[in-house]
Amino acid sequence: MKDTKEMLRIVGIILLGLFVLVVGVPLVFAAAGVIVVTTVGVIGMVVKLAVLLIKVAVTLAIIYLILAGVRALLK
């Protein structure tokens, strides 16, 4: 069981690294004003998807905090 946890941890770290490379690097280039011409469609789509996922996560976090606050007030 311990080996499975370690394996999942390593896979998670690798996936996080790939996400940072695929999303972070184009965002840094865009912020610096450098235009990446190669595969702009794919990179642009991935960046838009990442921004959408961040918006969904923030919305869910806000809803959770509101529900937790209401629950605390009712106790």
C-alpha positions in Angstrom: 0.0 0.0 0.0 2.9 2.3 0.8 4.4 1.7 -2.7 1.1 2.6 -4.3 1.0 5.9 -2.5 4.5 6.7 -3.5 3.8 5.8 -7.1 0.7 8.0 -7.2 2.7 10.8 -5.6 5.4 10.6 -8.3 2.8 10.4 -11.1 1.1 13.5 -9.6 4.3 15.4 -9.5 5.1 14.5 -13.1 1.6 15.6 -14.2 1.9 18.9 -12.3 5.3 19.5 -14.0 3.8 18.9 -17.4 0.9 21.2 -16.7 3.3 23.9 -15.6 5.3 23.5 -18.8 2.3 23.4 -21.1 0.4 26.2 -19.5 2.9 28.3 -17.6 5.5 28.8 -20.3 3.1 30.2 -22.9 1.6 32.5 -20.2 5.1 33.8 -19.3 5.9 34.3 -23.0 2.6 36.2 -23.5 3.3 38.4 -20.5 6.7 39.2 -21.9 5.3 40.0 -25.3 7.0 37.1 -27.1 4.7 35.5 -29.7 5.1 31.8 -30.1 4.0 31.0 -33.7 4.3 27.2 -33.6 1.2 25.3 -32.6 -0.5 28.5 -31.3 -3.9 26.9 -31.7 -3.1 23.9 -29.4 -1.3 26.1 -26.9 -4.0 28.7 -27.0 -6.6 26.0 -26.4 -4.7 24.6 -23.5 -4.3 28.1 -21.9 -8.0 28.8 -22.3 -8.8 25.4 -20.7 -6.5 26.1 -17.8 -8.1 29.5 -17.2 -11.6 27.9 -17.4 -10.5 25.3 -14.8 -9.1 28.0 -12.5 -12.4 29.9 -12.7 -14.4 26.8 -11.9 -12.1 26.0 -9.0 -12.5 29.5 -7.5 -16.2 29.4 -8.0 -16.5 26.1 -6.2 -14.3 27.3 -3.4 -16.4 30.4 -2.9 -19.6 28.3 -2.8 -18.0 25.9 -0.3 -17.0 28.8 2.0 -20.5 30.3 1.9 -22.0 26.9 2.7 -19.6 26.4 5.6 -20.4 29.8 6.9 -24.1 29.2 6.8 -23.6 25.9 8.5 -21.5 27.5 11.3 -24.2 30.2 11.8 -26.9 27.6 12.1 -25.1 25.6 14.8 
